[in-house]
Amino acid sequence: MKRAGILNRHLAGALAELGHGDTVLVCDAGMPIPAGPRVVDLAFRAGVPAFAEVLAGLLDELVVEGATAAREVRGANPEASALLDARFPDLALIPHERLKELTAGARLVVRTGEARPYANVLLRCGVFF
């Protein structure tokens, strides 16, 4: 058994398969998920695990060259907005409906137990060299 890092075998395996340019959606429990992308559902109950916890763990494992979120996060979820701004200075903001459309092209969707609106971010993978 692993001692550190991500212990969920489905998530660890999915992350190992990602390549440059692949996208990963980290989303709240209410985000509609289309058929197509691989989904690792971590939601246990409302709020568990939190969006911030899952995002922090993923950012320890991934190289991210860009991030996109719904512009609605600004007014509807100040905590998530502040978190995203702190983590991604060049955060791209688009309408929530467009973010949902882009989800279909994601390589991986990681669903958290977050129960606050617009706690979603689409990450574009980079390379470590």
Phi and psi in radians as a Rosetta constraint file:
Dihedral C 1 N 2 CA 2 C 2 CIRCULARHARMONIC -1.097 0.35
Dihedral N 2 CA 2 C 2 N 3 CIRCULARHARMONIC 2.557 0.35
Dihedral C 2 N 3 CA 3 C 3 CIRCULARHARMONIC -1.621 0.35
Dihedral N 3 CA 3 C 3 N 4 CIRCULARHARMONIC -0.460 0.35
Dihedral C 3 N 4 CA 4 C 4 CIRCULARHARMONIC -2.527 0.35
Dihedral N 4 CA 4 C 4 N 5 CIRCULARHARMONIC 3.037 0.35
Dihedral C 4 N 5 CA 5 C 5 CIRCULARHARMONIC 1.353 0.35
Dihedral N 5 CA 5 C 5 N 6 CIRCULARHARMONIC -2.724 0.35
Dihedral C 5 N 6 CA 6 C 6 CIRCULARHARMONIC -1.412 0.35
Dihedral N 6 CA 6 C 6 N 7 CIRCULARHARMONIC 2.139 0.35
Dihedral C 6 N 7 CA 7 C 7 CIRCULARHARMONIC -1.594 0.35
Dihedral N 7 CA 7 C 7 N 8 CIRCULARHARMONIC -0.448 0.35
Dihedral C 7 N 8 CA 8 C 8 CIRCULARHARMONIC -1.090 0.35
Dihedral N 8 CA 8 C 8 N 9 CIRCULARHARMONIC 2.024 0.35
Dihedral C 8 N 9 CA 9 C 9 CIRCULARHARMONIC -1.140 0.35
Dihedral N 9 CA 9 C 9 N 10 CIRCULARHARMONIC -0.568 0.35
Dihedral C 9 N 10 CA 10 C 10 CIRCULARHARMONIC -1.190 0.35
Dihedral N 10 CA 10 C 10 N 11 CIRCULARHARMONIC -0.725 0.35
Dihedral C 10 N 11 CA 11 C 11 CIRCULARHARMONIC -1.250 0.35
Dihedral N 11 CA 11 C 11 N 12 CIRCULARHARMONIC -0.762 0.35
Dihedral C 11 N 12 CA 12 C 12 CIRCULARHARMONIC -1.042 0.35
Dihedral N 12 CA 12 C 12 N 13 CIRCULARHARMONIC -0.745 0.35
Dihedral C 12 N 13 CA 13 C 13 CIRCULARHARMONIC -1.155 0.35
Dihedral N 13 CA 13 C 13 N 14 CIRCULARHARMONIC -0.735 0.35
Dihedral C 13 N 14 CA 14 C 14 CIRCULARHARMONIC -1.124 0.35
Dihedral N 14 CA 14 C 14 N 15 CIRCULARHARMONIC -0.706 0.35
Dihedral C 14 N 15 CA 15 C 15 CIRCULARHARMONIC -1.133 0.35
Dihedral N 15 CA 15 C 15 N 16 CIRCULARHARMONIC -0.643 0.35
Dihedral C 15 N 16 CA 16 C 16 CIRCULARHARMONIC -1.150 0.35
Dihedral N 16 CA 16 C 16 N 17 CIRCULARHARMONIC -0.403 0.35
Dihedral C 16 N 17 CA 17 C 17 CIRCULARHARMONIC -1.541 0.35
Dihedral N 17 CA 17 C 17 N 18 CIRCULARHARMONIC -0.144 0.35
Dihedral C 17 N 18 CA 18 C 18 CIRCULARHARMONIC -1.276 0.35
Dihedral N 18 CA 18 C 18 N 19 CIRCULARHARMONIC 2.578 0.35
Dihedral C 18 N 19 CA 19 C 19 CIRCULARHARMONIC -2.242 0.35
Dihedral N 19 CA 19 C 19 N 20 CIRCULARHARMONIC 3.075 0.35
Dihedral C 19 N 20 CA 20 C 20 CIRCULARHARMONIC -0.985 0.35
Dihedral N 20 CA 20 C 20 N 21 CIRCULARHARMONIC 2.231 0.35
Dihedral C 20 N 21 CA 21 C 21 CIRCULARHARMONIC 1.589 0.35
Dihedral N 21 CA 21 C 21 N 22 CIRCULARHARMONIC -0.261 0.35
Dihedral C 21 N 22 CA 22 C 22 CIRCULARHARMONIC -1.125 0.35
Dihedral N 22 CA 22 C 22 N 23 CIRCULARHARMONIC 2.646 0.35
Dihedral C 22 N 23 CA 23 C 23 CIRCULARHARMONIC -2.018 0.35
Dihedral N 23 CA 23 C 23 N 24 CIRCULARHARMONIC 2.562 0.35
Dihedral C 23 N 24 CA 24 C 24 CIRCULARHARMONIC -2.227 0.35
Dihedral N 24 CA 24 C 24 N 25 CIRCULARHARMONIC 2.179 0.35
Dihedral C 24 N 25 CA 25 C 25 CIRCULARHARMONIC -1.706 0.35
Dihedral N 25 CA 25 C 25 N 26 CIRCULARHARMONIC 2.153 0.35
Dihedral C 25 N 26 CA 26 C 26 CIRCULARHARMONIC -1.816 0.35
Dihedral N 26 CA 26 C 26 N 27 CIRCULARHARMONIC 2.103 0.35
Dihedral C 26 N 27 CA 27 C 27 CIRCULARHARMONIC -2.378 0.35
Dihedral N 27 CA 27 C 27 N 28 CIRCULARHARMONIC 2.829 0.35
Dihedral C 27 N 28 CA 28 C 28 CIRCULARHARMONIC -1.338 0.35
Dihedral N 28 CA 28 C 28 N 29 CIRCULARHARMONIC 3.011 0.35
Dihedral C 28 N 29 CA 29 C 29 CIRCULARHARMONIC -1.191 0.35
Dihedral N 29 CA 29 C 29 N 30 CIRCULARHARMONIC -0.309 0.35
Dihedral C 29 N 30 CA 30 C 30 CIRCULARHARMONIC -1.664 0.35
Dihedral N 30 CA 30 C 30 N 31 CIRCULARHARMONIC -0.084 0.35
Dihedral C 30 N 31 CA 31 C 31 CIRCULARHARMONIC -1.210 0.35
Dihedral N 31 CA 31 C 31 N 32 CIRCULARHARMONIC 2.195 0.35
Dihedral C 31 N 32 CA 32 C 32 CIRCULARHARMONIC -1.182 0.35
Dihedral N 32 CA 32 C 32 N 33 CIRCULARHARMONIC 2.335 0.35
Dihedral C 32 N 33 CA 33 C 33 CIRCULARHARMONIC -2.001 0.35
Dihedral N 33 CA 33 C 33 N 34 CIRCULARHARMONIC 2.035 0.35
Dihedral C 33 N 34 CA 34 C 34 CIRCULARHARMONIC -1.291 0.35
Dihedral N 34 CA 34 C 34 N 35 CIRCULARHARMONIC 2.823 0.35
Dihedral C 34 N 35 CA 35 C 35 CIRCULARHARMONIC -1.168 0.35
Dihedral N 35 CA 35 C 35 N 36 CIRCULARHARMONIC 2.520 0.35
Dihedral C 35 N 36 CA 36 C 36 CIRCULARHARMONIC 2.304 0.35
Dihedral N 36 CA 36 C 36 N 37 CIRCULARHARMONIC -1.227 0.35
Dihedral C 36 N 37 CA 37 C 37 CIRCULARHARMONIC -1.179 0.35
Dihedral N 37 CA 37 C 37 N 38 CIRCULARHARMONIC 2.658 0.35
Dihedral C 37 N 38 CA 38 C 38 CIRCULARHARMONIC -1.190 0.35
Dihedral N 38 CA 38 C 38 N 39 CIRCULARHARMONIC 2.377 0.35
Dihedral C 38 N 39 CA 39 C 39 CIRCULARHARMONIC -2.099 0.35
Dihedral N 39 CA 39 C 39 N 40 CIRCULARHARMONIC 2.257 0.35
Dihedral C 39 N 40 CA 40 C 40 CIRCULARHARMONIC -2.009 0.35
Dihedral N 40 CA 40 C 40 N 41 CIRCULARHARMONIC 1.911 0.35
Dihedral C 40 N 41 CA 41 C 41 CIRCULARHARMONIC -1.675 0.35
Dihedral N 41 CA 41 C 41 N 42 CIRCULARHARMONIC 1.906 0.35
Dihedral C 41 N 42 CA 42 C 42 CIRCULARHARMONIC -1.678 0.35
Dihedral N 42 CA 42 C 42 N 43 CIRCULARHARMONIC -0.102 0.35
Dihedral C 42 N 43 CA 43 C 43 CIRCULARHARMONIC -1.042 0.35
Dihedral N 43 CA 43 C 43 N 44 CIRCULARHARMONIC 2.220 0.35
Dihedral C 43 N 44 CA 44 C 44 CIRCULARHARMONIC -1.910 0.35
Dihedral N 44 CA 44 C 44 N 45 CIRCULARHARMONIC -0.833 0.35
Dihedral C 44 N 45 CA 45 C 45 CIRCULARHARMONIC -2.759 0.35
Dihedral N 45 CA 45 C 45 N 46 CIRCULARHARMONIC 3.008 0.35
Dihedral C 45 N 46 CA 46 C 46 CIRCULARHARMONIC -0.932 0.35
Dihedral N 46 CA 46 C 46 N 47 CIRCULARHARMONIC 2.088 0.35
Dihedral C 46 N 47 CA 47 C 47 CIRCULARHARMONIC 1.576 0.35
Dihedral N 47 CA 47 C 47 N 48 CIRCULARHARMONIC -0.132 0.35
Dihedral C 47 N 48 CA 48 C 48 CIRCULARHARMONIC -2.187 0.35
Dihedral N 48 CA 48 C 48 N 49 CIRCULARHARMONIC 2.111 0.35
Dihedral C 48 N 49 CA 49 C 49 CIRCULARHARMONIC -1.341 0.35
Dihedral N 49 CA 49 C 49 N 50 CIRCULARHARMONIC 2.678 0.35
Dihedral C 49 N 50 CA 50 C 50 CIRCULARHARMONIC -1.262 0.35
Dihedral N 50 CA 50 C 50 N 51 CIRCULARHARMONIC 2.649 0.35
Dihedral C 50 N 51 CA 51 C 51 CIRCULARHARMONIC -0.940 0.35
Dihedral N 51 CA 51 C 51 N 52 CIRCULARHARMONIC -0.818 0.35
Dihedral C 51 N 52 CA 52 C 52 CIRCULARHARMONIC -1.066 0.35
Dihedral N 52 CA 52 C 52 N 53 CIRCULARHARMONIC -0.708 0.35
Dihedral C 52 N 53 CA 53 C 53 CIRCULARHARMONIC -1.142 0.35
Dihedral N 53 CA 53 C 53 N 54 CIRCULARHARMONIC -0.801 0.35
Dihedral C 53 N 54 CA 54 C 54 CIRCULARHARMONIC -1.151 0.35
Dihedral N 54 CA 54 C 54 N 55 CIRCULARHARMONIC -0.770 0.35
Dihedral C 54 N 55 CA 55 C 55 CIRCULARHARMONIC -1.061 0.35
Dihedral N 55 CA 55 C 55 N 56 CIRCULARHARMONIC -0.773 0.35
Dihedral C 55 N 56 CA 56 C 56 CIRCULARHARMONIC -1.041 0.35
Dihedral N 56 CA 56 C 56 N 57 CIRCULARHARMONIC -0.762 0.35
Dihedral C 56 N 57 CA 57 C 57 CIRCULARHARMONIC -1.119 0.35
Dihedral N 57 CA 57 C 57 N 58 CIRCULARHARMONIC -0.725 0.35
Dihedral C 57 N 58 CA 58 C 58 CIRCULARHARMONIC -1.164 0.35
Dihedral N 58 CA 58 C 58 N 59 CIRCULARHARMONIC -0.684 0.35
Dihedral C 58 N 59 CA 59 C 59 CIRCULARHARMONIC -1.208 0.35
Dihedral N 59 CA 59 C 59 N 60 CIRCULARHARMONIC -0.368 0.35
Dihedral C 59 N 60 CA 60 C 60 CIRCULARHARMONIC -1.237 0.35
Dihedral N 60 CA 60 C 60 N 61 CIRCULARHARMONIC -0.409 0.35
Dihedral C 60 N 61 CA 61 C 61 CIRCULARHARMONIC -1.803 0.35
Dihedral N 61 CA 61 C 61 N 62 CIRCULARHARMONIC -0.405 0.35
Dihedral C 61 N 62 CA 62 C 62 CIRCULARHARMONIC -1.963 0.35
Dihedral N 62 CA 62 C 62 N 63 CIRCULARHARMONIC 2.665 0.35
Dihedral C 62 N 63 CA 63 C 63 CIRCULARHARMONIC -1.706 0.35
Dihedral N 63 CA 63 C 63 N 64 CIRCULARHARMONIC 2.157 0.35
Dihedral C 63 N 64 CA 64 C 64 CIRCULARHARMONIC -2.034 0.35
Dihedral N 64 CA 64 C 64 N 65 CIRCULARHARMONIC 2.209 0.35
Dihedral C 64 N 65 CA 65 C 65 CIRCULARHARMONIC -1.816 0.35
Dihedral N 65 CA 65 C 65 N 66 CIRCULARHARMONIC -0.079 0.35
Dihedral C 65 N 66 CA 66 C 66 CIRCULARHARMONIC -2.997 0.35
Dihedral N 66 CA 66 C 66 N 67 CIRCULARHARMONIC 2.700 0.35
Dihedral C 66 N 67 CA 67 C 67 CIRCULARHARMONIC -2.476 0.35
Dihedral N 67 CA 67 C 67 N 68 CIRCULARHARMONIC 2.526 0.35
Dihedral C 67 N 68 CA 68 C 68 CIRCULARHARMONIC -2.327 0.35
Dihedral N 68 CA 68 C 68 N 69 CIRCULARHARMONIC 2.398 0.35
Dihedral C 68 N 69 CA 69 C 69 CIRCULARHARMONIC -2.404 0.35
Dihedral N 69 CA 69 C 69 N 70 CIRCULARHARMONIC 2.950 0.35
Dihedral C 69 N 70 CA 70 C 70 CIRCULARHARMONIC -1.327 0.35
Dihedral N 70 CA 70 C 70 N 71 CIRCULARHARMONIC 2.350 0.35
Dihedral C 70 N 71 CA 71 C 71 CIRCULARHARMONIC -1.122 0.35
Dihedral N 71 CA 71 C 71 N 72 CIRCULARHARMONIC -0.384 0.35
Dihedral C 71 N 72 CA 72 C 72 CIRCULARHARMONIC -1.126 0.35
Dihedral N 72 CA 72 C 72 N 73 CIRCULARHARMONIC -0.316 0.35
Dihedral C 72 N 73 CA 73 C 73 CIRCULARHARMONIC -1.031 0.35
Dihedral N 73 CA 73 C 73 N 74 CIRCULARHARMONIC -0.535 0.35
Dihedral C 73 N 74 CA 74 C 74 CIRCULARHARMONIC -0.975 0.35
Dihedral N 74 CA 74 C 74 N 75 CIRCULARHARMONIC -0.821 0.35
Dihedral C 74 N 75 CA 75 C 75 CIRCULARHARMONIC -1.620 0.35
Dihedral N 75 CA 75 C 75 N 76 CIRCULARHARMONIC -0.528 0.35
Dihedral C 75 N 76 CA 76 C 76 CIRCULARHARMONIC -1.599 0.35
Dihedral N 76 CA 76 C 76 N 77 CIRCULARHARMONIC -0.399 0.35
Dihedral C 76 N 77 CA 77 C 77 CIRCULARHARMONIC -2.566 0.35
Dihedral N 77 CA 77 C 77 N 78 CIRCULARHARMONIC 1.385 0.35
Dihedral C 77 N 78 CA 78 C 78 CIRCULARHARMONIC -1.026 0.35
Dihedral N 78 CA 78 C 78 N 79 CIRCULARHARMONIC -0.578 0.35
Dihedral C 78 N 79 CA 79 C 79 CIRCULARHARMONIC -1.145 0.35
Dihedral N 79 CA 79 C 79 N 80 CIRCULARHARMONIC -0.829 0.35
Dihedral C 79 N 80 CA 80 C 80 CIRCULARHARMONIC -1.140 0.35
Dihedral N 80 CA 80 C 80 N 81 CIRCULARHARMONIC -0.671 0.35
Dihedral C 80 N 81 CA 81 C 81 CIRCULARHARMONIC -1.060 0.35
Dihedral N 81 CA 81 C 81 N 82 CIRCULARHARMONIC -0.812 0.35
Dihedral C 81 N 82 CA 82 C 82 CIRCULARHARMONIC -1.117 0.35
Dihedral N 82 CA 82 C 82 N 83 CIRCULARHARMONIC -0.722 0.35
Dihedral C 82 N 83 CA 83 C 83 CIRCULARHARMONIC -1.066 0.35
Dihedral N 83 CA 83 C 83 N 84 CIRCULARHARMONIC -0.829 0.35
Dihedral C 83 N 84 CA 84 C 84 CIRCULARHARMONIC -1.134 0.35
Dihedral N 84 CA 84 C 84 N 85 CIRCULARHARMONIC -0.712 0.35
Dihedral C 84 N 85 CA 85 C 85 CIRCULARHARMONIC -1.106 0.35
Dihedral N 85 CA 85 C 85 N 86 CIRCULARHARMONIC -0.683 0.35
Dihedral C 85 N 86 CA 86 C 86 CIRCULARHARMONIC -1.185 0.35
Dihedral N 86 CA 86 C 86 N 87 CIRCULARHARMONIC -0.665 0.35
Dihedral C 86 N 87 CA 87 C 87 CIRCULARHARMONIC -1.422 0.35
Dihedral N 87 CA 87 C 87 N 88 CIRCULARHARMONIC -0.552 0.35
Dihedral C 87 N 88 CA 88 C 88 CIRCULARHARMONIC -2.303 0.35
Dihedral N 88 CA 88 C 88 N 89 CIRCULARHARMONIC 1.537 0.35
Dihedral C 88 N 89 CA 89 C 89 CIRCULARHARMONIC -1.017 0.35
Dihedral N 89 CA 89 C 89 N 90 CIRCULARHARMONIC -0.500 0.35
Dihedral C 89 N 90 CA 90 C 90 CIRCULARHARMONIC -1.816 0.35
Dihedral N 90 CA 90 C 90 N 91 CIRCULARHARMONIC 0.567 0.35
Dihedral C 90 N 91 CA 91 C 91 CIRCULARHARMONIC -0.980 0.35
Dihedral N 91 CA 91 C 91 N 92 CIRCULARHARMONIC 2.223 0.35
Dihedral C 91 N 92 CA 92 C 92 CIRCULARHARMONIC -1.546 0.35
Dihedral N 92 CA 92 C 92 N 93 CIRCULARHARMONIC 2.375 0.35
Dihedral C 92 N 93 CA 93 C 93 CIRCULARHARMONIC -2.027 0.35
Dihedral N 93 CA 93 C 93 N 94 CIRCULARHARMONIC 2.263 0.35
Dihedral C 93 N 94 CA 94 C 94 CIRCULARHARMONIC -2.348 0.35
Dihedral N 94 CA 94 C 94 N 95 CIRCULARHARMONIC 2.884 0.35
Dihedral C 94 N 95 CA 95 C 95 CIRCULARHARMONIC -1.061 0.35
Dihedral N 95 CA 95 C 95 N 96 CIRCULARHARMONIC 2.552 0.35
Dihedral C 95 N 96 CA 96 C 96 CIRCULARHARMONIC -0.997 0.35
Dihedral N 96 CA 96 C 96 N 97 CIRCULARHARMONIC -0.670 0.35
Dihedral C 96 N 97 CA 97 C 97 CIRCULARHARMONIC -1.085 0.35
Dihedral N 97 CA 97 C 97 N 98 CIRCULARHARMONIC -0.637 0.35
Dihedral C 97 N 98 CA 98 C 98 CIRCULARHARMONIC -1.215 0.35
Dihedral N 98 CA 98 C 98 N 99 CIRCULARHARMONIC -0.673 0.35
Dihedral C 98 N 99 CA 99 C 99 CIRCULARHARMONIC -1.058 0.35
Dihedral N 99 CA 99 C 99 N 100 CIRCULARHARMONIC -0.725 0.35
Dihedral C 99 N 100 CA 100 C 100 CIRCULARHARMONIC -1.086 0.35
Dihedral N 100 CA 100 C 100 N 101 CIRCULARHARMONIC -0.662 0.35
Dihedral C 100 N 101 CA 101 C 101 CIRCULARHARMONIC -1.113 0.35
Dihedral N 101 CA 101 C 101 N 102 CIRCULARHARMONIC -0.742 0.35
Dihedral C 101 N 102 CA 102 C 102 CIRCULARHARMONIC -1.174 0.35
Dihedral N 102 CA 102 C 102 N 103 CIRCULARHARMONIC -0.394 0.35
Dihedral C 102 N 103 CA 103 C 103 CIRCULARHARMONIC -1.006 0.35
Dihedral N 103 CA 103 C 103 N 104 CIRCULARHARMONIC -0.602 0.35
Dihedral C 103 N 104 CA 104 C 104 CIRCULARHARMONIC -1.053 0.35
Dihedral N 104 CA 104 C 104 N 105 CIRCULARHARMONIC -0.496 0.35
Dihedral C 104 N 105 CA 105 C 105 CIRCULARHARMONIC -1.616 0.35
Dihedral N 105 CA 105 C 105 N 106 CIRCULARHARMONIC 0.003 0.35
Dihedral C 105 N 106 CA 106 C 106 CIRCULARHARMONIC -1.205 0.35
Dihedral N 106 CA 106 C 106 N 107 CIRCULARHARMONIC 2.569 0.35
Dihedral C 106 N 107 CA 107 C 107 CIRCULARHARMONIC -1.403 0.35
Dihedral N 107 CA 107 C 107 N 108 CIRCULARHARMONIC -0.529 0.35
Dihedral C 107 N 108 CA 108 C 108 CIRCULARHARMONIC -2.537 0.35
Dihedral N 108 CA 108 C 108 N 109 CIRCULARHARMONIC 2.428 0.35
Dihedral C 108 N 109 CA 109 C 109 CIRCULARHARMONIC -2.080 0.35
Dihedral N 109 CA 109 C 109 N 110 CIRCULARHARMONIC 2.212 0.35
Dihedral C 109 N 110 CA 110 C 110 CIRCULARHARMONIC -1.970 0.35
Dihedral N 110 CA 110 C 110 N 111 CIRCULARHARMONIC 1.939 0.35
Dihedral C 110 N 111 CA 111 C 111 CIRCULARHARMONIC -1.656 0.35
Dihedral N 111 CA 111 C 111 N 112 CIRCULARHARMONIC 2.173 0.35
Dihedral C 111 N 112 CA 112 C 112 CIRCULARHARMONIC -1.686 0.35
Dihedral N 112 CA 112 C 112 N 113 CIRCULARHARMONIC 3.081 0.35
Dihedral C 112 N 113 CA 113 C 113 CIRCULARHARMONIC -1.576 0.35
Dihedral N 113 CA 113 C 113 N 114 CIRCULARHARMONIC 0.131 0.35
Dihedral C 113 N 114 CA 114 C 114 CIRCULARHARMONIC -0.945 0.35
Dihedral N 114 CA 114 C 114 N 115 CIRCULARHARMONIC 2.331 0.35
Dihedral C 114 N 115 CA 115 C 115 CIRCULARHARMONIC -2.022 0.35
Dihedral N 115 CA 115 C 115 N 116 CIRCULARHARMONIC 0.287 0.35
Dihedral C 115 N 116 CA 116 C 116 CIRCULARHARMONIC -1.857 0.35
Dihedral N 116 CA 116 C 116 N 117 CIRCULARHARMONIC 2.569 0.35
Dihedral C 116 N 117 CA 117 C 117 CIRCULARHARMONIC -1.199 0.35
Dihedral N 117 CA 117 C 117 N 118 CIRCULARHARMONIC 2.638 0.35
Dihedral C 117 N 118 CA 118 C 118 CIRCULARHARMONIC 1.085 0.35
Dihedral N 118 CA 118 C 118 N 119 CIRCULARHARMONIC 0.416 0.35
Dihedral C 118 N 119 CA 119 C 119 CIRCULARHARMONIC -1.511 0.35
Dihedral N 119 CA 119 C 119 N 120 CIRCULARHARMONIC 1.247 0.35
Dihedral C 119 N 120 CA 120 C 120 CIRCULARHARMONIC -2.443 0.35
Dihedral N 120 CA 120 C 120 N 121 CIRCULARHARMONIC 2.491 0.35
Dihedral C 120 N 121 CA 121 C 121 CIRCULARHARMONIC -2.626 0.35
Dihedral N 121 CA 121 C 121 N 122 CIRCULARHARMONIC 2.409 0.35
Dihedral C 121 N 122 CA 122 C 122 CIRCULARHARMONIC -1.776 0.35
Dihedral N 122 CA 122 C 122 N 123 CIRCULARHARMONIC 2.070 0.35
Dihedral C 122 N 123 CA 123 C 123 CIRCULARHARMONIC -1.784 0.35
Dihedral N 123 CA 123 C 123 N 124 CIRCULARHARMONIC 2.362 0.35
Dihedral C 123 N 124 CA 124 C 124 CIRCULARHARMONIC -1.836 0.35
Dihedral N 124 CA 124 C 124 N 125 CIRCULARHARMONIC 2.105 0.35
Dihedral C 124 N 125 CA 125 C 125 CIRCULARHARMONIC -1.247 0.35
Dihedral N 125 CA 125 C 125 N 126 CIRCULARHARMONIC 2.488 0.35
Dihedral C 125 N 126 CA 126 C 126 CIRCULARHARMONIC -1.924 0.35
Dihedral N 126 CA 126 C 126 N 127 CIRCULARHARMONIC -2.806 0.35
Dihedral C 126 N 127 CA 127 C 127 CIRCULARHARMONIC -2.153 0.35
Dihedral N 127 CA 127 C 127 N 128 CIRCULARHARMONIC 2.710 0.35
Dihedral C 127 N 128 CA 128 C 128 CIRCULARHARMONIC -1.501 0.35
Dihedral N 128 CA 128 C 128 N 129 CIRCULARHARMONIC -0.076 0.35
